[in-house]
């Protein structure tokens, strides 16, 4: 009589990746803030090129988090914030230079003897 071997046990169920621990040792349960609202406001009101880069970086955050790339999600969130701040500063410098230019031209026009 031939002996039959039992079938192998089924594989364990797939588990979603565990988020990395937070600084307090507890696992992080939510993705980092993607700073999308800040990026959109900067794009509309301050500096279009830097704002677009910030929006692209902000859009990457949730997708990377869902794929389990927690370090990548955190890096994209930080990059979105960085580009938003750069755009905000560039917009503020642009407005300041414009106001300075208008004031200098205004003073020059008011003191001319034509």
PDB file as gemmi writes it, atoms N, CA and C in Angstrom:
CRYST1    1.000    1.000    1.000  90.00  90.00  90.00 P 1                      
ATOM      1  N   UNK A   1       0.834  -1.166   0.000  1.00  0.00           N  
ATOM      2  CA  UNK A   1       0.000   0.000   0.000  1.00  0.00           C  
ATOM      3  C   UNK A   1       0.893   1.248   0.000  1.00  0.00           C  
ATOM      4  N   UNK A   2       0.591   2.198  -0.884  1.00  0.00           N  
ATOM      5  CA  UNK A   2       1.419   3.400  -0.955  1.00  0.00           C  
ATOM      6  C   UNK A   2       0.918   4.432   0.051  1.00  0.00           C  
ATOM      7  N   UNK A   3       1.880   5.077   0.630  1.00  0.00           N  
ATOM      8  CA  UNK A   3       1.555   6.075   1.645  1.00  0.00           C  
ATOM      9  C   UNK A   3       1.393   7.453   0.999  1.00  0.00           C  
ATOM     10  N   UNK A   4       0.302   8.150   1.277  1.00  0.00           N  
ATOM     11  CA  UNK A   4       0.072   9.487   0.708  1.00  0.00           C  
ATOM     12  C   UNK A   4       0.547  10.539   1.710  1.00  0.00           C  
ATOM     13  N   UNK A   5       1.219  11.508   1.177  1.00  0.00           N  
ATOM     14  CA  UNK A   5       1.671  12.601   2.050  1.00  0.00           C  
ATOM     15  C   UNK A   5       0.575  13.657   2.112  1.00  0.00           C  
ATOM     16  N   UNK A   6       0.422  14.249   3.257  1.00  0.00           N  
ATOM     17  CA  UNK A   6      -0.617  15.283   3.376  1.00  0.00           C  
ATOM     18  C   UNK A   6      -0.224  16.516   2.553  1.00  0.00           C  
ATOM     19  N   UNK A   7      -1.200  17.258   2.090  1.00  0.00           N  
ATOM     20  CA  UNK A   7      -0.869  18.462   1.313  1.00  0.00           C  
ATOM     21  C   UNK A   7      -0.184  19.490   2.212  1.00  0.00           C  
ATOM     22  N   UNK A   8       0.640  20.356   1.615  1.00  0.00           N  
ATOM     23  CA  UNK A   8       1.334  21.373   2.427  1.00  0.00           C  
ATOM     24  C   UNK A   8       0.316  22.363   2.991  1.00  0.00           C  
ATOM     25  N   UNK A   9       0.653  22.951   4.110  1.00  0.00           N  
ATOM     26  CA  UNK A   9      -0.277  23.923   4.711  1.00  0.00           C  
ATOM     27  C   UNK A   9      -0.408  25.151   3.800  1.00  0.00           C  
ATOM     28  N   UNK A  10      -1.522  25.850   3.862  1.00  0.00           N  
ATOM     29  CA  UNK A  10      -1.689  27.045   3.020  1.00  0.00           C  
ATOM     30  C   UNK A  10      -0.741  28.151   3.485  1.00  0.00           C  
ATOM     31  N   UNK A  11      -0.370  29.049   2.558  1.00  0.00           N  
ATOM     32  CA  UNK A  11       0.520  30.148   2.961  1.00  0.00           C  
ATOM     33  C   UNK A  11      -0.192  31.082   3.937  1.00  0.00           C  
ATOM     34  N   UNK A  12       0.568  31.768   4.749  1.00  0.00           N  
ATOM     35  CA  UNK A  12      -0.056  32.704   5.697  1.00  0.00           C  
ATOM     36  C   UNK A  12      -0.732  33.843   4.934  1.00  0.00           C  
ATOM     37  N   UNK A  13      -1.762  34.434   5.509  1.00  0.00           N  
ATOM     38  CA  UNK A  13      -2.443  35.533   4.816  1.00  0.00           C  
ATOM     39  C   UNK A  13      -1.506  36.731   4.672  1.00  0.00           C  
ATOM     40  N   UNK A  14      -1.678  37.429   3.556  1.00  0.00           N  
ATOM     41  CA  UNK A  14      -0.847  38.614   3.299  1.00  0.00           C  
ATOM     42  C   UNK A  14      -1.231  39.715   4.283  1.00  0.00           C  
ATOM     43  N   UNK A  15      -0.255  40.305   4.875  1.00  0.00           N  
ATOM     44  CA  UNK A  15      -0.480  41.390   5.830  1.00  0.00           C  
ATOM     45  C   UNK A  15      -0.029  42.694   5.196  1.00  0.00           C  
ATOM     46  N   UNK A  16      -0.766  43.764   5.438  1.00  0.00           N  
ATOM     47  CA  UNK A  16      -0.298  45.050   4.915  1.00  0.00           C  
ATOM     48  C   UNK A  16       0.984  45.450   5.639  1.00  0.00           C  
ATOM     49  N   UNK A  17       1.835  46.229   4.970  1.00  0.00           N  
ATOM     50  CA  UNK A  17       3.076  46.635   5.628  1.00  0.00           C  
ATOM     51  C   UNK A  17       2.795  47.456   6.872  1.00  0.00           C  
ATOM     52  N   UNK A  18       3.610  47.280   7.851  1.00  0.00           N  
ATOM     53  CA  UNK A  18       3.453  48.000   9.118  1.00  0.00           C  
ATOM     54  C   UNK A  18       4.161  49.339   8.993  1.00  0.00           C  
ATOM     55  N   UNK A  19       3.460  50.437   9.322  1.00  0.00           N  
ATOM     56  CA  UNK A  19       4.117  51.745   9.248  1.00  0.00           C  
ATOM     57  C   UNK A  19       5.305  51.810  10.200  1.00  0.00           C  
ATOM     58  N   UNK A  20       6.288  52.638   9.855  1.00  0.00           N  
ATOM     59  CA  UNK A  20       7.455  52.749  10.737  1.00  0.00           C  
ATOM     60  C   UNK A  20       7.058  53.346  12.076  1.00  0.00           C  
ATOM     61  N   UNK A  21       7.812  53.039  13.100  1.00  0.00           N  
ATOM     62  CA  UNK A  21       7.466  53.610  14.414  1.00  0.00           C  
ATOM     63  C   UNK A  21       7.703  55.110  14.427  1.00  0.00           C  
ATOM     64  N   UNK A  22       6.866  55.795  15.168  1.00  0.00           N  
ATOM     65  CA  UNK A  22       7.040  57.227  15.334  1.00  0.00           C  
ATOM     66  C   UNK A  22       8.140  57.450  16.375  1.00  0.00           C  
ATOM     67  N   UNK A  23       8.557  58.689  16.575  1.00  0.00           N  
ATOM     68  CA  UNK A  23       9.608  58.940  17.570  1.00  0.00           C  
ATOM     69  C   UNK A  23       9.244  58.447  18.973  1.00  0.00           C  
ATOM     70  N   UNK A  24       7.972  58.354  19.275  1.00  0.00           N  
ATOM     71  CA  UNK A  24       7.566  57.906  20.602  1.00  0.00           C  
ATOM     72  C   UNK A  24       7.507  56.376  20.678  1.00  0.00           C  
ATOM     73  N   UNK A  25       7.808  55.681  19.584  1.00  0.00           N  
ATOM     74  CA  UNK A  25       7.796  54.234  19.584  1.00  0.00           C  
ATOM     75  C   UNK A  25       6.482  53.638  19.116  1.00  0.00           C  
ATOM     76  N   UNK A  26       5.462  54.441  18.938  1.00  0.00           N  
ATOM     77  CA  UNK A  26       4.169  53.960  18.471  1.00  0.00           C  
ATOM     78  C   UNK A  26       4.182  53.951  16.941  1.00  0.00           C  
ATOM     79  N   UNK A  27       3.544  52.973  16.296  1.00  0.00           N  
ATOM     80  CA  UNK A  27       3.525  52.987  14.836  1.00  0.00           C  
ATOM     81  C   UNK A  27       2.690  54.146  14.314  1.00  0.00           C  
ATOM     82  N   UNK A  28       3.190  54.776  13.266  1.00  0.00           N  
ATOM     83  CA  UNK A  28       2.463  55.882  12.650  1.00  0.00           C  
ATOM     84  C   UNK A  28       1.283  55.310  11.875  1.00  0.00           C  
ATOM     85  N   UNK A  29       0.098  55.870  12.060  1.00  0.00           N  
ATOM     86  CA  UNK A  29      -1.077  55.308  11.413  1.00  0.00           C  
ATOM     87  C   UNK A  29      -1.576  56.152  10.254  1.00  0.00           C  
ATOM     88  N   UNK A  30      -1.126  57.382  10.135  1.00  0.00           N  
ATOM     89  CA  UNK A  30      -1.576  58.262   9.073  1.00  0.00           C  
ATOM     90  C   UNK A  30      -0.379  58.783   8.303  1.00  0.00           C  
ATOM     91  N   UNK A  31      -0.584  59.039   7.006  1.00  0.00           N  
ATOM     92  CA  UNK A  31       0.522  59.600   6.224  1.00  0.00           C  
ATOM     93  C   UNK A  31       0.853  61.012   6.697  1.00  0.00           C  
ATOM     94  N   UNK A  32       2.045  61.479   6.409  1.00  0.00           N  
ATOM     95  CA  UNK A  32       2.387  62.846   6.791  1.00  0.00           C  
ATOM     96  C   UNK A  32       1.534  63.838   6.005  1.00  0.00           C  
ATOM     97  N   UNK A  33       1.421  65.034   6.515  1.00  0.00           N  
ATOM     98  CA  UNK A  33       0.664  66.073   5.818  1.00  0.00           C  
ATOM     99  C   UNK A  33       1.308  66.323   4.463  1.00  0.00           C  
ATOM    100  N   UNK A  34       0.504  66.304   3.411  1.00  0.00           N  
ATOM    101  CA  UNK A  34       1.084  66.450   2.073  1.00  0.00           C  
ATOM    102  C   UNK A  34       1.279  67.907   1.671  1.00  0.00           C  
ATOM    103  N   UNK A  35       0.805  68.853   2.433  1.00  0.00           N  
ATOM    104  CA  UNK A  35       0.989  70.285   2.179  1.00  0.00           C  
ATOM    105  C   UNK A  35       0.407  70.720   0.836  1.00  0.00           C  
ATOM    106  N   UNK A  36      -0.608  70.010   0.355  1.00  0.00           N  
ATOM    107  CA  UNK A  36      -1.188  70.315  -0.955  1.00  0.00           C  
ATOM    108  C   UNK A  36      -1.880  71.673  -0.969  1.00  0.00           C  
ATOM    109  N   UNK A  37      -2.607  72.013   0.076  1.00  0.00           N  
ATOM    110  CA  UNK A  37      -3.300  73.307   0.113  1.00  0.00           C  
ATOM    111  C   UNK A  37      -2.292  74.458   0.067  1.00  0.00           C  
ATOM    112  N   UNK A  38      -1.215  74.335   0.832  1.00  0.00           N  
ATOM    113  CA  UNK A  38      -0.155  75.349   0.833  1.00  0.00           C  
ATOM    114  C   UNK A  38       0.434  75.482  -0.570  1.00  0.00           C  
ATOM    115  N   UNK A  39       0.682  74.359  -1.241  1.00  0.00           N  
ATOM    116  CA  UNK A  39       1.260  74.380  -2.586  1.00  0.00           C  
ATOM    117  C   UNK A  39       0.317  75.042  -3.586  1.00  0.00           C  
ATOM    118  N   UNK A  40      -0.969  74.765  -3.481  1.00  0.00           N  
ATOM    119  CA  UNK A  40      -1.935  75.366  -4.402  1.00  0.00           C  
ATOM    120  C   UNK A  40      -2.027  76.872  -4.190  1.00  0.00           C  
ATOM    121  N   UNK A  41      -2.056  77.298  -2.931  1.00  0.00           N  
ATOM    122  CA  UNK A  41      -2.123  78.733  -2.635  1.00  0.00           C  
ATOM    123  C   UNK A  41      -0.887  79.449  -3.158  1.00  0.00           C  
ATOM    124  N   UNK A  42       0.286  78.850  -2.960  1.00  0.00           N  
ATOM    125  CA  UNK A  42       1.525  79.451  -3.467  1.00  0.00           C  
ATOM    126  C   UNK A  42       1.492  79.527  -4.988  1.00  0.00           C  
ATOM    127  N   UNK A  43       0.979  78.488  -5.633  1.00  0.00           N  
ATOM    128  CA  UNK A  43       0.917  78.479  -7.095  1.00  0.00           C  
ATOM    129  C   UNK A  43       0.013  79.593  -7.606  1.00  0.00           C  
ATOM    130  N   UNK A  44      -1.127  79.783  -6.978  1.00  0.00           N  
ATOM    131  CA  UNK A  44      -2.091  80.781  -7.456  1.00  0.00           C  
ATOM    132  C   UNK A  44      -1.647  82.201  -7.116  1.00  0.00           C  
ATOM    133  N   UNK A  45      -1.144  82.413  -5.904  1.00  0.00           N  
ATOM    134  CA  UNK A  45      -0.894  83.775  -5.437  1.00  0.00           C  
ATOM    135  C   UNK A  45       0.554  84.251  -5.539  1.00  0.00           C  
ATOM    136  N   UNK A  46       1.515  83.336  -5.584  1.00  0.00           N  
ATOM    137  CA  UNK A  46       2.903  83.793  -5.455  1.00  0.00           C  
ATOM    138  C   UNK A  46       3.771  83.491  -6.666  1.00  0.00           C  
ATOM    139  N   UNK A  47       4.059  82.238  -6.874  1.00  0.00           N  
ATOM    140  CA  UNK A  47       5.068  81.898  -7.880  1.00  0.00           C  
ATOM    141  C   UNK A  47       4.674  80.590  -8.567  1.00  0.00           C  
ATOM    142  N   UNK A  48       4.247  80.695  -9.813  1.00  0.00           N  
ATOM    143  CA  UNK A  48       3.733  79.548 -10.547  1.00  0.00           C  
ATOM    144  C   UNK A  48       4.752  78.408 -10.705  1.00  0.00           C  
ATOM    145  N   UNK A  49       5.981  78.655 -11.142  1.00  0.00           N  
ATOM    146  CA  UNK A  49       6.901  77.514 -11.366  1.00  0.00           C  
ATOM    147  C   UNK A  49       7.204  76.715 -10.096  1.00  0.00           C  
ATOM    148  N   UNK A  50       7.522  77.401  -9.010  1.00  0.00           N  
ATOM    149  CA  UNK A  50       7.826  76.694  -7.768  1.00  0.00           C  
ATOM    150  C   UNK A  50       6.577  76.040  -7.186  1.00  0.00           C  
ATOM    151  N   UNK A  51       5.437  76.678  -7.377  1.00  0.00           N  
ATOM    152  CA  UNK A  51       4.187  76.111  -6.894  1.00  0.00           C  
ATOM    153  C   UNK A  51       3.824  74.817  -7.603  1.00  0.00           C  
ATOM    154  N   UNK A  52       4.102  74.741  -8.897  1.00  0.00           N  
ATOM    155  CA  UNK A  52       3.821  73.509  -9.645  1.00  0.00           C  
ATOM    156  C   UNK A  52       4.688  72.366  -9.135  1.00  0.00           C  
ATOM    157  N   UNK A  53       5.949  72.647  -8.882  1.00  0.00           N  
ATOM    158  CA  UNK A  53       6.835  71.618  -8.329  1.00  0.00           C  
ATOM    159  C   UNK A  53       6.311  71.160  -6.969  1.00  0.00           C  
ATOM    160  N   UNK A  54       5.860  72.098  -6.159  1.00  0.00           N  
ATOM    161  CA  UNK A  54       5.325  71.758  -4.837  1.00  0.00           C  
ATOM    162  C   UNK A  54       4.061  70.903  -4.954  1.00  0.00           C  
ATOM    163  N   UNK A  55       3.197  71.208  -5.923  1.00  0.00           N  
ATOM    164  CA  UNK A  55       1.982  70.408  -6.117  1.00  0.00           C  
ATOM    165  C   UNK A  55       2.340  68.991  -6.538  1.00  0.00           C  
ATOM    166  N   UNK A  56       3.306  68.846  -7.422  1.00  0.00           N  
ATOM    167  CA  UNK A  56       3.720  67.507  -7.865  1.00  0.00           C  
ATOM    168  C   UNK A  56       4.257  66.702  -6.682  1.00  0.00           C  
ATOM    169  N   UNK A  57       5.089  67.311  -5.881  1.00  0.00           N  
ATOM    170  CA  UNK A  57       5.635  66.610  -4.712  1.00  0.00           C  
ATOM    171  C   UNK A  57       4.543  66.269  -3.707  1.00  0.00           C  
ATOM    172  N   UNK A  58       3.580  67.178  -3.515  1.00  0.00           N  
ATOM    173  CA  UNK A  58       2.492  66.922  -2.579  1.00  0.00           C  
ATOM    174  C   UNK A  58       1.600  65.783  -3.065  1.00  0.00           C  
ATOM    175  N   UNK A  59       1.439  65.684  -4.374  1.00  0.00           N  
ATOM    176  CA  UNK A  59       0.594  64.625  -4.930  1.00  0.00           C  
ATOM    177  C   UNK A  59       1.235  63.243  -4.784  1.00  0.00           C  
ATOM    178  N   UNK A  60       2.528  63.174  -4.598  1.00  0.00           N  
ATOM    179  CA  UNK A  60       3.224  61.894  -4.449  1.00  0.00           C  
ATOM    180  C   UNK A  60       3.049  61.270  -3.063  1.00  0.00           C  
ATOM    181  N   UNK A  61       2.722  62.069  -2.066  1.00  0.00           N  
ATOM    182  CA  UNK A  61       2.768  61.612  -0.674  1.00  0.00           C  
ATOM    183  C   UNK A  61       1.832  60.431  -0.410  1.00  0.00           C  
ATOM    184  N   UNK A  62       0.552  60.588  -0.712  1.00  0.00           N  
ATOM    185  CA  UNK A  62      -0.416  59.538  -0.370  1.00  0.00           C  
ATOM    186  C   UNK A  62      -0.173  58.259  -1.157  1.00  0.00           C  
ATOM    187  N   UNK A  63       0.242  58.375  -2.417  1.00  0.00           N  
ATOM    188  CA  UNK A  63       0.525  57.187  -3.213  1.00  0.00           C  
ATOM    189  C   UNK A  63       1.707  56.395  -2.664  1.00  0.00           C  
ATOM    190  N   UNK A  64       2.754  57.111  -2.289  1.00  0.00           N  
ATOM    191  CA  UNK A  64       3.916  56.423  -1.724  1.00  0.00           C  
ATOM    192  C   UNK A  64       3.552  55.771  -0.387  1.00  0.00           C  
ATOM    193  N   UNK A  65       2.745  56.465   0.413  1.00  0.00           N  
ATOM    194  CA  UNK A  65       2.336  55.910   1.707  1.00  0.00           C  
ATOM    195  C   UNK A  65       1.539  54.627   1.497  1.00  0.00           C  
ATOM    196  N   UNK A  66       0.630  54.652   0.518  1.00  0.00           N  
ATOM    197  CA  UNK A  66      -0.209  53.479   0.255  1.00  0.00           C  
ATOM    198  C   UNK A  66       0.613  52.293  -0.248  1.00  0.00           C  
ATOM    199  N   UNK A  67       1.721  52.565  -0.919  1.00  0.00           N  
ATOM    200  CA  UNK A  67       2.590  51.498  -1.421  1.00  0.00           C  
ATOM    201  C   UNK A  67       3.538  50.978  -0.350  1.00  0.00           C  
ATOM    202  N   UNK A  68       3.555  51.614   0.806  1.00  0.00           N  
ATOM    203  CA  UNK A  68       4.438  51.183   1.875  1.00  0.00           C  
ATOM    204  C   UNK A  68       5.780  51.899   1.891  1.00  0.00           C  
ATOM    205  N   UNK A  69       5.962  52.881   1.013  1.00  0.00           N  
ATOM    206  CA  UNK A  69       7.210  53.645   0.964  1.00  0.00           C  
ATOM    207  C   UNK A  69       7.088  54.818   1.927  1.00  0.00           C  
ATOM    208  N   UNK A  70       7.243  54.520   3.219  1.00  0.00           N  
ATOM    209  CA  UNK A  70       7.029  55.535   4.241  1.00  0.00           C  
ATOM    210  C   UNK A  70       8.118  56.602   4.212  1.00  0.00           C  
ATOM    211  N   UNK A  71       9.343  56.195   3.970  1.00  0.00           N  
ATOM    212  CA  UNK A  71      10.433  57.174   3.889  1.00  0.00           C  
ATOM    213  C   UNK A  71      10.232  58.079   2.674  1.00  0.00           C  
ATOM    214  N   UNK A  72       9.813  57.499   1.559  1.00  0.00           N  
ATOM    215  CA  UNK A  72       9.560  58.295   0.359  1.00  0.00           C  
ATOM    216  C   UNK A  72       8.409  59.264   0.552  1.00  0.00           C  
ATOM    217  N   UNK A  73       7.360  58.824   1.249  1.00  0.00           N  
ATOM    218  CA  UNK A  73       6.219  59.701   1.516  1.00  0.00           C  
ATOM    219  C   UNK A  73       6.644  60.875   2.394  1.00  0.00           C  
ATOM    220  N   UNK A  74       7.440  60.585   3.403  1.00  0.00           N  
ATOM    221  CA  UNK A  74       7.919  61.659   4.282  1.00  0.00           C  
ATOM    222  C   UNK A  74       8.822  62.620   3.524  1.00  0.00           C  
ATOM    223  N   UNK A  75       9.681  62.080   2.653  1.00  0.00           N  
ATOM    224  CA  UNK A  75      10.574  62.932   1.864  1.00  0.00           C  
ATOM    225  C   UNK A  75       9.779  63.801   0.887  1.00  0.00           C  
ATOM    226  N   UNK A  76       8.755  63.246   0.258  1.00  0.00           N  
ATOM    227  CA  UNK A  76       7.931  64.030  -0.668  1.00  0.00           C  
ATOM    228  C   UNK A  76       7.172  65.129   0.066  1.00  0.00           C  
ATOM    229  N   UNK A  77       6.686  64.829   1.275  1.00  0.00           N  
ATOM    230  CA  UNK A  77       5.990  65.841   2.068  1.00  0.00           C  
ATOM    231  C   UNK A  77       6.940  66.981   2.433  1.00  0.00           C  
ATOM    232  N   UNK A  78       8.153  66.626   2.808  1.00  0.00           N  
ATOM    233  CA  UNK A  78       9.144  67.659   3.151  1.00  0.00           C  
ATOM    234  C   UNK A  78       9.514  68.482   1.922  1.00  0.00           C  
ATOM    235  N   UNK A  79       9.646  67.818   0.768  1.00  0.00           N  
ATOM    236  CA  UNK A  79       9.983  68.535  -0.465  1.00  0.00           C  
ATOM    237  C   UNK A  79       8.836  69.465  -0.877  1.00  0.00           C  
ATOM    238  N   UNK A  80       7.601  69.027  -0.707  1.00  0.00           N  
ATOM    239  CA  UNK A  80       6.457  69.878  -1.039  1.00  0.00           C  
ATOM    240  C   UNK A  80       6.457  71.130  -0.172  1.00  0.00           C  
ATOM    241  N   UNK A  81       6.738  70.955   1.104  1.00  0.00           N  
ATOM    242  CA  UNK A  81       6.790  72.108   2.004  1.00  0.00           C  
ATOM    243  C   UNK A  81       7.950  73.039   1.634  1.00  0.00           C  
ATOM    244  N   UNK A  82       9.105  72.440   1.307  1.00  0.00           N  
ATOM    245  CA  UNK A  82      10.277  73.239   0.937  1.00  0.00           C  
ATOM    246  C   UNK A  82       9.997  74.070  -0.311  1.00  0.00           C  
ATOM    247  N   UNK A  83       9.428  73.450  -1.363  1.00  0.00           N  
ATOM    248  CA  UNK A  83       9.154  74.171  -2.603  1.00  0.00           C  
ATOM    249  C   UNK A  83       8.062  75.213  -2.404  1.00  0.00           C  
ATOM    250  N   UNK A  84       7.119  74.956  -1.528  1.00  0.00           N  
ATOM    251  CA  UNK A  84       6.083  75.953  -1.242  1.00  0.00           C  
ATOM    252  C   UNK A  84       6.685  77.171  -0.566  1.00  0.00           C  
ATOM    253  N   UNK A  85       7.591  76.938   0.376  1.00  0.00           N  
ATOM    254  CA  UNK A  85       8.247  78.054   1.061  1.00  0.00           C  
ATOM    255  C   UNK A  85       9.121  78.837   0.085  1.00  0.00           C  
ATOM    256  N   UNK A  86       9.841  78.135  -0.788  1.00  0.00           N  
ATOM    257  CA  UNK A  86      10.667  78.815  -1.787  1.00  0.00           C  
ATOM    258  C   UNK A  86       9.785  79.675  -2.690  1.00  0.00           C  
ATOM    259  N   UNK A  87       8.650  79.129  -3.118  1.00  0.00           N  
ATOM    260  CA  UNK A  87       7.731  79.895  -3.954  1.00  0.00           C  
ATOM    261  C   UNK A  87       7.156  81.096  -3.236  1.00  0.00           C  
ATOM    262  N   UNK A  88       6.846  80.934  -1.960  1.00  0.00           N  
ATOM    263  CA  UNK A  88       6.326  82.043  -1.161  1.00  0.00           C  
ATOM    264  C   UNK A  88       7.366  83.154  -1.050  1.00  0.00           C  
ATOM    265  N   UNK A  89       8.600  82.792  -0.771  1.00  0.00           N  
ATOM    266  CA  UNK A  89       9.675  83.787  -0.656  1.00  0.00           C  
ATOM    267  C   UNK A  89       9.922  84.459  -2.002  1.00  0.00           C  
ATOM    268  N   UNK A  90       9.956  83.674  -3.083  1.00  0.00           N  
ATOM    269  CA  UNK A  90      10.177  84.245  -4.415  1.00  0.00           C  
ATOM    270  C   UNK A  90       9.057  85.215  -4.780  1.00  0.00           C  
ATOM    271  N   UNK A  91       7.826  84.861  -4.454  1.00  0.00           N  
ATOM    272  CA  UNK A  91       6.709  85.765  -4.721  1.00  0.00           C  
ATOM    273  C   UNK A  91       6.807  87.044  -3.916  1.00  0.00           C  
ATOM    274  N   UNK A  92       7.194  86.929  -2.645  1.00  0.00           N  
ATOM    275  CA  UNK A  92       7.329  88.113  -1.793  1.00  0.00           C  
ATOM    276  C   UNK A  92       8.456  89.017  -2.291  1.00  0.00           C  
ATOM    277  N   UNK A  93       9.567  88.417  -2.709  1.00  0.00           N  
ATOM    278  CA  UNK A  93      10.680  89.211  -3.249  1.00  0.00           C  
ATOM    279  C   UNK A  93      10.250  89.898  -4.545  1.00  0.00           C  
ATOM    280  N   UNK A  94       9.526  89.191  -5.382  1.00  0.00           N  
ATOM    281  CA  UNK A  94       9.039  89.787  -6.630  1.00  0.00           C  
ATOM    282  C   UNK A  94       8.124  90.978  -6.378  1.00  0.00           C  
ATOM    283  N   UNK A  95       7.209  90.844  -5.431  1.00  0.00           N  
ATOM    284  CA  UNK A  95       6.304  91.953  -5.101  1.00  0.00           C  
ATOM    285  C   UNK A  95       7.098  93.120  -4.528  1.00  0.00           C  
ATOM    286  N   UNK A  96       8.066  92.830  -3.654  1.00  0.00           N  
ATOM    287  CA  UNK A  96       8.873  93.901  -3.065  1.00  0.00           C  
ATOM    288  C   UNK A  96       9.665  94.649  -4.144  1.00  0.00           C  
ATOM    289  N   UNK A  97      10.241  93.913  -5.086  1.00  0.00           N  
ATOM    290  CA  UNK A  97      10.986  94.564  -6.170  1.00  0.00           C  
ATOM    291  C   UNK A  97      10.061  95.390  -7.056  1.00  0.00           C  
ATOM    292  N   UNK A  98       8.866  94.892  -7.315  1.00  0.00           N  
ATOM    293  CA  UNK A  98       7.909  95.635  -8.123  1.00  0.00           C  
ATOM    294  C   UNK A  98       7.520  96.937  -7.433  1.00  0.00           C  
ATOM    295  N   UNK A  99       7.212  96.852  -6.146  1.00  0.00           N  
ATOM    296  CA  UNK A  99       6.833  98.063  -5.398  1.00  0.00           C  
ATOM    297  C   UNK A  99       7.994  99.047  -5.378  1.00  0.00           C  
ATOM    298  N   UNK A 100       9.200  98.556  -5.148  1.00  0.00           N  
ATOM    299  CA  UNK A 100      10.381  99.424  -5.151  1.00  0.00           C  
ATOM    300  C   UNK A 100      10.549 100.094  -6.512  1.00  0.00           C  
ATOM    301  N   UNK A 101      10.378  99.344  -7.577  1.00  0.00           N  
ATOM    302  CA  UNK A 101      10.504  99.890  -8.926  1.00  0.00           C  
ATOM    303  C   UNK A 101       9.456 100.978  -9.174  1.00  0.00           C  
ATOM    304  N   UNK A 102       8.220 100.726  -8.780  1.00  0.00           N  
ATOM    305  CA  UNK A 102       7.149 101.706  -8.981  1.00  0.00           C  
ATOM    306  C   UNK A 102       7.427 102.972  -8.173  1.00  0.00           C  
ATOM    307  N   UNK A 103       7.910 102.820  -6.946  1.00  0.00           N  
ATOM    308  CA  UNK A 103       8.206 103.985  -6.110  1.00  0.00           C  
ATOM    309  C   UNK A 103       9.355 104.792  -6.703  1.00  0.00           C  
ATOM    310  N   UNK A 104      10.403 104.121  -7.156  1.00  0.00           N  
ATOM    311  CA  UNK A 104      11.552 104.831  -7.734  1.00  0.00           C  
ATOM    312  C   UNK A 104      11.136 105.547  -9.012  1.00  0.00           C  
ATOM    313  N   UNK A 105      10.368 104.914  -9.858  1.00  0.00           N  
ATOM    314  CA  UNK A 105       9.898 105.559 -11.084  1.00  0.00           C  
ATOM    315  C   UNK A 105       8.967 106.736 -10.741  1.00  0.00           C  
ATOM    316  N   UNK A 106       8.141 106.563  -9.724  1.00  0.00           N  
ATOM    317  CA  UNK A 106       7.239 107.632  -9.303  1.00  0.00           C  
ATOM    318  C   UNK A 106       7.988 108.838  -8.773  1.00  0.00           C  
ATOM    319  N   UNK A 107       9.024 108.607  -8.005  1.00  0.00           N  
ATOM    320  CA  UNK A 107       9.833 109.705  -7.470  1.00  0.00           C  
ATOM    321  C   UNK A 107      10.562 110.390  -8.614  1.00  0.00           C  
ATOM    322  N   UNK A 108      11.111 109.583  -9.540  1.00  0.00           N  
ATOM    323  CA  UNK A 108      11.824 110.179 -10.686  1.00  0.00           C  
ATOM    324  C   UNK A 108      10.903 110.988 -11.560  1.00  0.00           C  
ATOM    325  N   UNK A 109       9.681 110.549 -11.763  1.00  0.00           N  
ATOM    326  CA  UNK A 109       8.740 111.264 -12.608  1.00  0.00           C  
ATOM    327  C   UNK A 109       8.266 112.550 -11.938  1.00  0.00           C  
ATOM    328  N   UNK A 110       8.143 112.524 -10.608  1.00  0.00           N  
ATOM    329  CA  UNK A 110       7.633 113.721  -9.921  1.00  0.00           C  
ATOM    330  C   UNK A 110       8.719 114.797  -9.786  1.00  0.00           C  
ATOM    331  N   UNK A 111       9.971 114.439  -9.898  1.00  0.00           N  
ATOM    332  CA  UNK A 111      11.035 115.438  -9.757  1.00  0.00           C  
ATOM    333  C   UNK A 111      11.572 115.915 -11.103  1.00  0.00           C  
ATOM    334  N   UNK A 112      11.036 115.422 -12.208  1.00  0.00           N  
ATOM    335  CA  UNK A 112      11.545 115.859 -13.513  1.00  0.00           C  
ATOM    336  C   UNK A 112      10.983 117.239 -13.839  1.00  0.00           C  
ATOM    337  N   UNK A 113      11.723 118.022 -14.635  1.00  0.00           N  
ATOM    338  CA  UNK A 113      11.341 119.401 -14.974  1.00  0.00           C  
ATOM    339  C   UNK A 113      10.883 119.489 -16.427  1.00  0.00           C  
ATOM    340  N   UNK A 114      10.088 118.615 -16.905  1.00  0.00           N  
ATOM    341  CA  UNK A 114       9.631 118.671 -18.306  1.00  0.00           C  
ATOM    342  C   UNK A 114       8.467 119.544 -18.397  1.00  0.00           C  
TER     343      UNK A 114                                                      
END                                                                             
